[in-house]
Amino acid sequence: METIKVWYANIGKKIKDWAIWIFVVEAIAAVIAGIIGFFVFCSWRGDDGGYIWAFLCLLAIPIAIFVEFVSTWLLYGFGELIDKVCIMESRAEKALTEKEKNEYVYQSACELMQKNDFKSAISLFASIGEYKDAKEKIQMCESNLQKEHKRAKKIIIYFCATFLFLIAFITVCNSLEKYSNYSHAVNLMETERYESAITEFEALGDYRDSYEKIIECHKGIKYNDAMYLKNQGKYERAIDIFKSLGEYKDSKAQISDCEMLKSWYDVNNYD
């Protein structure tokens, strides 16, 4: 039985420690889940929605961490309450004189100060006025509070800077990926692999002049079809296609060439 009681000794501190560990574990899980979600949605190439969900995954990380942090306040506060009750109870059974009361409050405040509960310590030190070095202790607590606030600000600034860096990094990666895909599609178009080029330009959406490039690829396909018909001696169909292409490449010159070949063909067949 005594062994079991030892497990429950200093239960307030244990509850607070558990609250901290629960927050740490949940925060790590949120970061891992956000990063996994980011890479999963980024793998959806050609789907602009994938990048939006990837961005939302990153945005959800700080929100989830904040929610998890707030959710552990109640558990931590309960442990803190038990600590304070234990401090008060340890001396409450004694019949205390005024000096003993001040000493009791002073020692309780010192214990709170050692546990970094500076606000509660300040309240207790202030309640005993000039007793011992209460005023100096208050100044020490206030100084420590200022240091904690500065430390918290640095953490927030660092976190925001890291988050902004991630956003910038994702934006740059996205731009580089689109530029690489665009360059590859242009190369396909220049080597007259128009069908493949059209597929890649369509995946790029409104990036740069992708829409104009798609139109140009379709013209390239028509031009090749017209050249094939010309080589097969189907001049009238070839002329119709060249006319629909307007100023594309040497379409006008090809029309004149087809008309000349057609005339020559008609004369030879007539004879």
FIDOMAR-795558 format. One record per residue (C-alpha): residue number from 1; residue in three letters; chain; x, y, z. Coordinates in Angstrom, 3 decimals. Layout:
@num = NUM, residuo = ala, cadena = A, xx = X, yy = Y, zz = Z
...
END
This chain:
@num = 1, residuo = met, cadena = A, xx = 0.000, yy = 0.000, zz = 0.000
@num = 2, residuo = glu, cadena = A, xx = 2.846, yy = 2.379, zz = 0.862
@num = 3, residuo = thr, cadena = A, xx = 4.389, yy = 1.714, zz = -2.544
@num = 4, residuo = ile, cadena = A, xx = 1.128, yy = 2.708, zz = -4.246
@num = 5, residuo = lys, cadena = A, xx = 0.981, yy = 5.918, zz = -2.164
@num = 6, residuo = val, cadena = A, xx = 4.449, yy = 6.838, zz = -3.417
@num = 7, residuo = trp, cadena = A, xx = 3.080, yy = 6.731, zz = -6.976
@num = 8, residuo = tyr, cadena = A, xx = 0.565, yy = 9.426, zz = -6.024
@num = 9, residuo = ala, cadena = A, xx = 3.077, yy = 11.636, zz = -4.226
@num = 10, residuo = asn, cadena = A, xx = 3.466, yy = 15.146, zz = -5.663
@num = 11, residuo = ile, cadena = A, xx = 0.453, yy = 14.450, zz = -7.899
@num = 12, residuo = gly, cadena = A, xx = 0.049, yy = 18.118, zz = -8.921
@num = 13, residuo = lys, cadena = A, xx = 3.470, yy = 18.200, zz = -10.583
@num = 14, residuo = lys, cadena = A, xx = 2.792, yy = 14.870, zz = -12.294
@num = 15, residuo = ile, cadena = A, xx = -0.488, yy = 16.162, zz = -13.741
@num = 16, residuo = lys, cadena = A, xx = 1.245, yy = 19.279, zz = -15.068
@num = 17, residuo = asp, cadena = A, xx = 4.034, yy = 17.185, zz = -16.578
@num = 18, residuo = trp, cadena = A, xx = 1.458, yy = 14.974, zz = -18.288
@num = 19, residuo = ala, cadena = A, xx = -0.293, yy = 18.076, zz = -19.680
@num = 20, residuo = ile, cadena = A, xx = 2.998, yy = 19.272, zz = -21.173
@num = 21, residuo = trp, cadena = A, xx = 3.824, yy = 15.871, zz = -22.670
@num = 22, residuo = ile, cadena = A, xx = 0.335, yy = 15.510, zz = -24.145
@num = 23, residuo = phe, cadena = A, xx = 0.733, yy = 18.898, zz = -25.834
@num = 24, residuo = val, cadena = A, xx = 4.202, yy = 18.002, zz = -27.165
@num = 25, residuo = val, cadena = A, xx = 3.011, yy = 14.674, zz = -28.602
@num = 26, residuo = glu, cadena = A, xx = -0.083, yy = 16.232, zz = -30.180
@num = 27, residuo = ala, cadena = A, xx = 1.979, yy = 19.104, zz = -31.631
@num = 28, residuo = ile, cadena = A, xx = 4.482, yy = 16.684, zz = -33.178
@num = 29, residuo = ala, cadena = A, xx = 1.604, yy = 14.632, zz = -34.601
@num = 30, residuo = ala, cadena = A, xx = 0.067, yy = 17.796, zz = -36.096
@num = 31, residuo = val, cadena = A, xx = 3.351, yy = 18.775, zz = -37.744
@num = 32, residuo = ile, cadena = A, xx = 3.874, yy = 15.278, zz = -39.161
@num = 33, residuo = ala, cadena = A, xx = 0.287, yy = 15.077, zz = -40.419
@num = 34, residuo = gly, cadena = A, xx = 0.558, yy = 18.523, zz = -42.015
@num = 35, residuo = ile, cadena = A, xx = 3.833, yy = 17.670, zz = -43.776
@num = 36, residuo = ile, cadena = A, xx = 2.468, yy = 14.323, zz = -45.019
@num = 37, residuo = gly, cadena = A, xx = -0.664, yy = 16.056, zz = -46.285
@num = 38, residuo = phe, cadena = A, xx = 1.470, yy = 18.698, zz = -48.015
@num = 39, residuo = phe, cadena = A, xx = 3.540, yy = 16.142, zz = -49.936
@num = 40, residuo = val, cadena = A, xx = 0.496, yy = 14.011, zz = -50.763
@num = 41, residuo = phe, cadena = A, xx = -1.425, yy = 16.907, zz = -52.274
@num = 42, residuo = cys, cadena = A, xx = 1.665, yy = 18.287, zz = -54.027
@num = 43, residuo = ser, cadena = A, xx = 1.959, yy = 14.939, zz = -55.826
@num = 44, residuo = trp, cadena = A, xx = -1.307, yy = 15.711, zz = -57.642
@num = 45, residuo = arg, cadena = A, xx = 0.442, yy = 17.115, zz = -60.735
@num = 46, residuo = gly, cadena = A, xx = -1.754, yy = 19.036, zz = -63.116
@num = 47, residuo = asp, cadena = A, xx = -4.398, yy = 19.620, zz = -60.455
@num = 48, residuo = asp, cadena = A, xx = -4.357, yy = 23.201, zz = -59.150
@num = 49, residuo = gly, cadena = A, xx = -6.595, yy = 22.060, zz = -56.316
@num = 50, residuo = gly, cadena = A, xx = -3.763, yy = 19.856, zz = -55.031
@num = 51, residuo = tyr, cadena = A, xx = -1.588, yy = 22.888, zz = -54.338
@num = 52, residuo = ile, cadena = A, xx = -4.457, yy = 24.643, zz = -52.550
@num = 53, residuo = trp, cadena = A, xx = -4.966, yy = 21.623, zz = -50.258
@num = 54, residuo = ala, cadena = A, xx = -1.199, yy = 21.407, zz = -49.731
@num = 55, residuo = phe, cadena = A, xx = -1.176, yy = 25.054, zz = -48.630
@num = 56, residuo = leu, cadena = A, xx = -4.143, yy = 24.407, zz = -46.308
@num = 57, residuo = cys, cadena = A, xx = -2.260, yy = 21.450, zz = -44.754
@num = 58, residuo = leu, cadena = A, xx = 0.611, yy = 23.762, zz = -43.839
@num = 59, residuo = leu, cadena = A, xx = -1.780, yy = 26.443, zz = -42.617
@num = 60, residuo = ala, cadena = A, xx = -3.511, yy = 23.868, zz = -40.406
@num = 61, residuo = ile, cadena = A, xx = -0.260, yy = 23.062, zz = -38.553
@num = 62, residuo = pro, cadena = A, xx = -0.041, yy = 26.264, zz = -36.420
@num = 63, residuo = ile, cadena = A, xx = -3.813, yy = 26.273, zz = -35.904
@num = 64, residuo = ala, cadena = A, xx = -3.774, yy = 22.653, zz = -34.676
@num = 65, residuo = ile, cadena = A, xx = -0.804, yy = 23.350, zz = -32.404
@num = 66, residuo = phe, cadena = A, xx = -2.588, yy = 26.362, zz = -30.899
@num = 67, residuo = val, cadena = A, xx = -5.802, yy = 24.395, zz = -30.338
@num = 68, residuo = glu, cadena = A, xx = -3.864, yy = 21.528, zz = -28.738
@num = 69, residuo = phe, cadena = A, xx = -2.001, yy = 23.999, zz = -26.539
@num = 70, residuo = val, cadena = A, xx = -5.234, yy = 25.607, zz = -25.304
@num = 71, residuo = ser, cadena = A, xx = -6.850, yy = 22.196, zz = -24.772
@num = 72, residuo = thr, cadena = A, xx = -4.169, yy = 21.254, zz = -22.210
@num = 73, residuo = trp, cadena = A, xx = -4.714, yy = 24.373, zz = -20.084
@num = 74, residuo = leu, cadena = A, xx = -7.482, yy = 22.767, zz = -18.042
@num = 75, residuo = leu, cadena = A, xx = -5.360, yy = 19.731, zz = -17.142
@num = 76, residuo = tyr, cadena = A, xx = -2.325, yy = 21.883, zz = -16.358
@num = 77, residuo = gly, cadena = A, xx = -4.449, yy = 24.317, zz = -14.346
@num = 78, residuo = phe, cadena = A, xx = -5.883, yy = 21.432, zz = -12.345
@num = 79, residuo = gly, cadena = A, xx = -2.367, yy = 20.250, zz = -11.480
@num = 80, residuo = glu, cadena = A, xx = -1.423, yy = 23.815, zz = -10.534
@num = 81, residuo = leu, cadena = A, xx = -4.467, yy = 24.048, zz = -8.283
@num = 82, residuo = ile, cadena = A, xx = -3.491, yy = 20.823, zz = -6.514
@num = 83, residuo = asp, cadena = A, xx = 0.043, yy = 22.187, zz = -6.015
@num = 84, residuo = lys, cadena = A, xx = -1.253, yy = 25.362, zz = -4.421
@num = 85, residuo = val, cadena = A, xx = -3.709, yy = 23.465, zz = -2.238
@num = 86, residuo = cys, cadena = A, xx = -0.920, yy = 21.178, zz = -1.065
@num = 87, residuo = ile, cadena = A, xx = 1.255, yy = 24.177, zz = -0.197
@num = 88, residuo = met, cadena = A, xx = -1.563, yy = 25.793, zz = 1.725
@num = 89, residuo = glu, cadena = A, xx = -2.607, yy = 22.553, zz = 3.441
@num = 90, residuo = ser, cadena = A, xx = 0.884, yy = 21.729, zz = 4.629
@num = 91, residuo = arg, cadena = A, xx = 0.820, yy = 24.671, zz = 7.007
@num = 92, residuo = ala, cadena = A, xx = -2.920, yy = 25.205, zz = 7.549
@num = 93, residuo = glu, cadena = A, xx = -3.147, yy = 22.797, zz = 10.489
@num = 94, residuo = lys, cadena = A, xx = -0.848, yy = 24.898, zz = 12.659
@num = 95, residuo = ala, cadena = A, xx = -2.078, yy = 27.632, zz = 14.952
@num = 96, residuo = leu, cadena = A, xx = -0.074, yy = 30.474, zz = 13.509
@num = 97, residuo = thr, cadena = A, xx = 0.883, yy = 33.820, zz = 15.024
@num = 98, residuo = glu, cadena = A, xx = 1.080, yy = 36.872, zz = 12.750
@num = 99, residuo = lys, cadena = A, xx = 4.761, yy = 36.306, zz = 12.199
@num = 100, residuo = glu, cadena = A, xx = 4.213, yy = 32.640, zz = 11.493
@num = 101, residuo = lys, cadena = A, xx = 1.473, yy = 33.535, zz = 9.015
@num = 102, residuo = asn, cadena = A, xx = 3.812, yy = 35.918, zz = 7.216
@num = 103, residuo = glu, cadena = A, xx = 6.502, yy = 33.252, zz = 7.205
@num = 104, residuo = tyr, cadena = A, xx = 4.043, yy = 30.715, zz = 5.899
@num = 105, residuo = val, cadena = A, xx = 2.973, yy = 33.061, zz = 3.074
@num = 106, residuo = tyr, cadena = A, xx = 6.615, yy = 33.953, zz = 2.379
@num = 107, residuo = gln, cadena = A, xx = 7.687, yy = 30.309, zz = 2.120
@num = 108, residuo = ser, cadena = A, xx = 4.656, yy = 29.504, zz = -0.037
@num = 109, residuo = ala, cadena = A, xx = 5.539, yy = 32.402, zz = -2.346
@num = 110, residuo = cys, cadena = A, xx = 9.155, yy = 31.208, zz = -2.534
@num = 111, residuo = glu, cadena = A, xx = 7.974, yy = 27.731, zz = -3.498
@num = 112, residuo = leu, cadena = A, xx = 5.760, yy = 29.197, zz = -6.230
@num = 113, residuo = met, cadena = A, xx = 8.691, yy = 31.297, zz = -7.400
@num = 114, residuo = gln, cadena = A, xx = 10.867, yy = 28.188, zz = -7.685
@num = 115, residuo = lys, cadena = A, xx = 8.125, yy = 26.580, zz = -9.775
@num = 116, residuo = asn, cadena = A, xx = 8.162, yy = 29.625, zz = -12.119
@num = 117, residuo = asp, cadena = A, xx = 4.638, yy = 30.664, zz = -11.114
@num = 118, residuo = phe, cadena = A, xx = 5.763, yy = 34.260, zz = -10.813
@num = 119, residuo = lys, cadena = A, xx = 2.318, yy = 35.902, zz = -10.959
@num = 120, residuo = ser, cadena = A, xx = 1.002, yy = 33.922, zz = -7.992
@num = 121, residuo = ala, cadena = A, xx = 4.275, yy = 34.496, zz = -6.126
@num = 122, residuo = ile, cadena = A, xx = 3.997, yy = 38.266, zz = -6.656
@num = 123, residuo = ser, cadena = A, xx = 0.474, yy = 38.238, zz = -5.197
@num = 124, residuo = leu, cadena = A, xx = 1.648, yy = 36.401, zz = -2.066
@num = 125, residuo = phe, cadena = A, xx = 4.769, yy = 38.558, zz = -1.604
@num = 126, residuo = ala, cadena = A, xx = 2.649, yy = 41.701, zz = -1.983
@num = 127, residuo = ser, cadena = A, xx = 0.269, yy = 40.464, zz = 0.731
@num = 128, residuo = ile, cadena = A, xx = 3.033, yy = 40.421, zz = 3.385
@num = 129, residuo = gly, cadena = A, xx = 4.273, yy = 43.939, zz = 2.711
@num = 130, residuo = glu, cadena = A, xx = 7.723, yy = 44.631, zz = 4.200
@num = 131, residuo = tyr, cadena = A, xx = 8.285, yy = 41.154, zz = 5.592
@num = 132, residuo = lys, cadena = A, xx = 11.878, yy = 40.047, zz = 4.998
@num = 133, residuo = asp, cadena = A, xx = 12.907, yy = 40.708, zz = 1.361
@num = 134, residuo = ala, cadena = A, xx = 9.384, yy = 40.452, zz = -0.068
@num = 135, residuo = lys, cadena = A, xx = 9.805, yy = 43.612, zz = -2.180
@num = 136, residuo = glu, cadena = A, xx = 13.082, yy = 42.386, zz = -3.645
@num = 137, residuo = lys, cadena = A, xx = 11.404, yy = 39.050, zz = -4.421
@num = 138, residuo = ile, cadena = A, xx = 8.602, yy = 40.889, zz = -6.217
@num = 139, residuo = gln, cadena = A, xx = 11.166, yy = 42.710, zz = -8.368
@num = 140, residuo = met, cadena = A, xx = 12.879, yy = 39.395, zz = -9.160
@num = 141, residuo = cys, cadena = A, xx = 9.550, yy = 37.841, zz = -10.136
@num = 142, residuo = glu, cadena = A, xx = 8.666, yy = 40.811, zz = -12.364
@num = 143, residuo = ser, cadena = A, xx = 12.091, yy = 40.598, zz = -14.005
@num = 144, residuo = asn, cadena = A, xx = 11.598, yy = 36.878, zz = -14.653
@num = 145, residuo = leu, cadena = A, xx = 8.130, yy = 37.559, zz = -16.088
@num = 146, residuo = gln, cadena = A, xx = 9.607, yy = 40.069, zz = -18.526
@num = 147, residuo = lys, cadena = A, xx = 12.219, yy = 37.511, zz = -19.582
@num = 148, residuo = glu, cadena = A, xx = 9.471, yy = 34.931, zz = -20.149
@num = 149, residuo = his, cadena = A, xx = 7.487, yy = 37.391, zz = -22.257
@num = 150, residuo = lys, cadena = A, xx = 10.556, yy = 38.201, zz = -24.360
@num = 151, residuo = arg, cadena = A, xx = 11.271, yy = 34.503, zz = -24.765
@num = 152, residuo = ala, cadena = A, xx = 7.674, yy = 33.895, zz = -25.842
@num = 153, residuo = lys, cadena = A, xx = 7.887, yy = 36.736, zz = -28.377
@num = 154, residuo = lys, cadena = A, xx = 11.088, yy = 35.295, zz = -29.823
@num = 155, residuo = ile, cadena = A, xx = 9.427, yy = 31.894, zz = -30.179
@num = 156, residuo = ile, cadena = A, xx = 6.414, yy = 33.440, zz = -31.938
@num = 157, residuo = ile, cadena = A, xx = 8.656, yy = 35.471, zz = -34.261
@num = 158, residuo = tyr, cadena = A, xx = 10.754, yy = 32.405, zz = -35.051
@num = 159, residuo = phe, cadena = A, xx = 7.661, yy = 30.310, zz = -35.725
@num = 160, residuo = cys, cadena = A, xx = 6.138, yy = 32.992, zz = -37.996
@num = 161, residuo = ala, cadena = A, xx = 9.440, yy = 33.403, zz = -39.863
@num = 162, residuo = thr, cadena = A, xx = 9.661, yy = 29.639, zz = -40.348
@num = 163, residuo = phe, cadena = A, xx = 6.064, yy = 29.491, zz = -41.556
@num = 164, residuo = leu, cadena = A, xx = 6.620, yy = 32.346, zz = -44.029
@num = 165, residuo = phe, cadena = A, xx = 9.787, yy = 30.659, zz = -45.256
@num = 166, residuo = leu, cadena = A, xx = 7.821, yy = 27.455, zz = -45.894
@num = 167, residuo = ile, cadena = A, xx = 5.194, yy = 29.382, zz = -47.854
@num = 168, residuo = ala, cadena = A, xx = 7.897, yy = 31.121, zz = -49.909
@num = 169, residuo = phe, cadena = A, xx = 9.677, yy = 27.813, zz = -50.470
@num = 170, residuo = ile, cadena = A, xx = 6.476, yy = 26.140, zz = -51.677
@num = 171, residuo = thr, cadena = A, xx = 5.732, yy = 29.077, zz = -53.977
@num = 172, residuo = val, cadena = A, xx = 9.222, yy = 28.957, zz = -55.483
@num = 173, residuo = cys, cadena = A, xx = 9.078, yy = 25.177, zz = -55.916
@num = 174, residuo = asn, cadena = A, xx = 5.679, yy = 25.475, zz = -57.570
@num = 175, residuo = ser, cadena = A, xx = 6.989, yy = 28.170, zz = -59.934
@num = 176, residuo = leu, cadena = A, xx = 10.088, yy = 26.139, zz = -60.777
@num = 177, residuo = glu, cadena = A, xx = 8.006, yy = 23.035, zz = -61.432
@num = 178, residuo = lys, cadena = A, xx = 5.646, yy = 24.933, zz = -63.732
@num = 179, residuo = tyr, cadena = A, xx = 8.580, yy = 26.549, zz = -65.530
@num = 180, residuo = ser, cadena = A, xx = 10.191, yy = 23.134, zz = -66.033
@num = 181, residuo = asn, cadena = A, xx = 6.932, yy = 21.644, zz = -67.356
@num = 182, residuo = tyr, cadena = A, xx = 6.423, yy = 24.669, zz = -69.612
@num = 183, residuo = ser, cadena = A, xx = 9.954, yy = 24.363, zz = -71.056
@num = 184, residuo = his, cadena = A, xx = 9.403, yy = 20.651, zz = -71.685
@num = 185, residuo = ala, cadena = A, xx = 6.085, yy = 21.340, zz = -73.428
@num = 186, residuo = val, cadena = A, xx = 7.730, yy = 24.016, zz = -75.627
@num = 187, residuo = asn, cadena = A, xx = 10.460, yy = 21.523, zz = -76.545
@num = 188, residuo = leu, cadena = A, xx = 7.795, yy = 18.965, zz = -77.533
@num = 189, residuo = met, cadena = A, xx = 6.066, yy = 21.572, zz = -79.676
@num = 190, residuo = glu, cadena = A, xx = 9.295, yy = 22.617, zz = -81.382
@num = 191, residuo = thr, cadena = A, xx = 10.038, yy = 18.980, zz = -82.246
@num = 192, residuo = glu, cadena = A, xx = 6.497, yy = 18.662, zz = -83.683
@num = 193, residuo = arg, cadena = A, xx = 5.272, yy = 16.250, zz = -80.978
@num = 194, residuo = tyr, cadena = A, xx = 2.116, yy = 18.311, zz = -80.812
@num = 195, residuo = glu, cadena = A, xx = -0.252, yy = 15.862, zz = -79.075
@num = 196, residuo = ser, cadena = A, xx = 2.097, yy = 15.430, zz = -76.107
@num = 197, residuo = ala, cadena = A, xx = 2.759, yy = 19.173, zz = -76.015
@num = 198, residuo = ile, cadena = A, xx = -0.979, yy = 19.941, zz = -75.920
@num = 199, residuo = thr, cadena = A, xx = -1.430, yy = 17.573, zz = -72.948
@num = 200, residuo = glu, cadena = A, xx = 1.310, yy = 19.334, zz = -70.978
@num = 201, residuo = phe, cadena = A, xx = 0.141, yy = 22.850, zz = -71.863
@num = 202, residuo = glu, cadena = A, xx = -3.407, yy = 21.968, zz = -70.773
@num = 203, residuo = ala, cadena = A, xx = -2.039, yy = 20.750, zz = -67.424
@num = 204, residuo = leu, cadena = A, xx = -0.344, yy = 24.136, zz = -66.950
@num = 205, residuo = gly, cadena = A, xx = -3.669, yy = 25.974, zz = -67.144
@num = 206, residuo = asp, cadena = A, xx = -3.209, yy = 29.747, zz = -67.508
@num = 207, residuo = tyr, cadena = A, xx = 0.550, yy = 29.671, zz = -66.891
@num = 208, residuo = arg, cadena = A, xx = 2.263, yy = 32.157, zz = -69.225
@num = 209, residuo = asp, cadena = A, xx = 1.012, yy = 31.732, zz = -72.830
@num = 210, residuo = ser, cadena = A, xx = -0.004, yy = 28.078, zz = -72.505
@num = 211, residuo = tyr, cadena = A, xx = -3.399, yy = 28.726, zz = -74.132
@num = 212, residuo = glu, cadena = A, xx = -1.767, yy = 30.381, zz = -77.169
@num = 213, residuo = lys, cadena = A, xx = 0.709, yy = 27.508, zz = -77.383
@num = 214, residuo = ile, cadena = A, xx = -2.173, yy = 25.007, zz = -77.477
@num = 215, residuo = ile, cadena = A, xx = -3.698, yy = 26.907, zz = -80.411
@num = 216, residuo = glu, cadena = A, xx = -0.307, yy = 26.920, zz = -82.135
@num = 217, residuo = cys, cadena = A, xx = 0.041, yy = 23.152, zz = -81.589
@num = 218, residuo = his, cadena = A, xx = -3.358, yy = 22.560, zz = -83.190
@num = 219, residuo = lys, cadena = A, xx = -2.217, yy = 24.648, zz = -86.141
@num = 220, residuo = gly, cadena = A, xx = 0.945, yy = 22.570, zz = -86.323
@num = 221, residuo = ile, cadena = A, xx = -1.141, yy = 19.384, zz = -86.473
@num = 222, residuo = lys, cadena = A, xx = -3.290, yy = 20.873, zz = -89.256
@num = 223, residuo = tyr, cadena = A, xx = -0.188, yy = 22.038, zz = -91.133
@num = 224, residuo = asn, cadena = A, xx = 1.326, yy = 18.535, zz = -91.018
@num = 225, residuo = asp, cadena = A, xx = -1.983, yy = 17.052, zz = -92.178
@num = 226, residuo = ala, cadena = A, xx = -2.071, yy = 19.497, zz = -95.101
@num = 227, residuo = met, cadena = A, xx = 1.509, yy = 18.644, zz = -96.063
@num = 228, residuo = tyr, cadena = A, xx = 0.615, yy = 14.957, zz = -95.984
@num = 229, residuo = leu, cadena = A, xx = -2.382, yy = 15.555, zz = -98.270
@num = 230, residuo = lys, cadena = A, xx = -0.200, yy = 17.619, zz = -100.611
@num = 231, residuo = asn, cadena = A, xx = 2.354, yy = 14.818, zz = -100.844
@num = 232, residuo = gln, cadena = A, xx = -0.493, yy = 12.389, zz = -101.561
@num = 233, residuo = gly, cadena = A, xx = -1.683, yy = 14.559, zz = -104.453
@num = 234, residuo = lys, cadena = A, xx = -4.884, yy = 15.640, zz = -102.669
@num = 235, residuo = tyr, cadena = A, xx = -4.304, yy = 19.292, zz = -103.475
@num = 236, residuo = glu, cadena = A, xx = -7.816, yy = 20.682, zz = -102.997
@num = 237, residuo = arg, cadena = A, xx = -8.126, yy = 19.371, zz = -99.438
@num = 238, residuo = ala, cadena = A, xx = -4.592, yy = 20.521, zz = -98.694
@num = 239, residuo = ile, cadena = A, xx = -5.403, yy = 24.026, zz = -100.033
@num = 240, residuo = asp, cadena = A, xx = -8.510, yy = 24.252, zz = -97.788
@num = 241, residuo = ile, cadena = A, xx = -6.457, yy = 23.425, zz = -94.697
@num = 242, residuo = phe, cadena = A, xx = -3.635, yy = 25.827, zz = -95.634
@num = 243, residuo = lys, cadena = A, xx = -6.193, yy = 28.598, zz = -96.133
@num = 244, residuo = ser, cadena = A, xx = -7.636, yy = 27.972, zz = -92.638
@num = 245, residuo = leu, cadena = A, xx = -4.143, yy = 28.405, zz = -91.168
@num = 246, residuo = gly, cadena = A, xx = -3.823, yy = 31.987, zz = -92.388
@num = 247, residuo = glu, cadena = A, xx = -0.304, yy = 33.359, zz = -91.790
@num = 248, residuo = tyr, cadena = A, xx = 0.952, yy = 30.217, zz = -90.011
@num = 249, residuo = lys, cadena = A, xx = 4.457, yy = 29.319, zz = -91.241
@num = 250, residuo = asp, cadena = A, xx = 4.542, yy = 29.274, zz = -95.080
@num = 251, residuo = ser, cadena = A, xx = 0.884, yy = 28.361, zz = -95.530
@num = 252, residuo = lys, cadena = A, xx = 0.374, yy = 30.982, zz = -98.268
@num = 253, residuo = ala, cadena = A, xx = 3.378, yy = 29.730, zz = -100.190
@num = 254, residuo = gln, cadena = A, xx = 2.096, yy = 26.183, zz = -99.836
@num = 255, residuo = ile, cadena = A, xx = -1.285, yy = 27.250, zz = -101.246
@num = 256, residuo = ser, cadena = A, xx = 0.438, yy = 28.668, zz = -104.341
@num = 257, residuo = asp, cadena = A, xx = 2.529, yy = 25.530, zz = -104.656
@num = 258, residuo = cys, cadena = A, xx = -0.526, yy = 23.265, zz = -104.373
@num = 259, residuo = glu, cadena = A, xx = -2.441, yy = 25.314, zz = -106.951
@num = 260, residuo = met, cadena = A, xx = 0.497, yy = 25.080, zz = -109.367
@num = 261, residuo = leu, cadena = A, xx = 0.837, yy = 21.323, zz = -108.841
@num = 262, residuo = lys, cadena = A, xx = -2.932, yy = 20.876, zz = -109.226
@num = 263, residuo = ser, cadena = A, xx = -2.879, yy = 22.795, zz = -112.540
@num = 264, residuo = trp, cadena = A, xx = 0.014, yy = 20.734, zz = -113.795
@num = 265, residuo = tyr, cadena = A, xx = -1.750, yy = 17.542, zz = -112.709
@num = 266, residuo = asp, cadena = A, xx = -5.009, yy = 18.581, zz = -114.434
@num = 267, residuo = val, cadena = A, xx = -3.213, yy = 19.430, zz = -117.694
@num = 268, residuo = asn, cadena = A, xx = -1.347, yy = 16.118, zz = -117.750
@num = 269, residuo = asn, cadena = A, xx = -4.525, yy = 14.144, zz = -117.016
@num = 270, residuo = tyr, cadena = A, xx = -6.426, yy = 16.067, zz = -119.697
@num = 271, residuo = asp, cadena = A, xx = -3.843, yy = 15.190, zz = -122.301
END
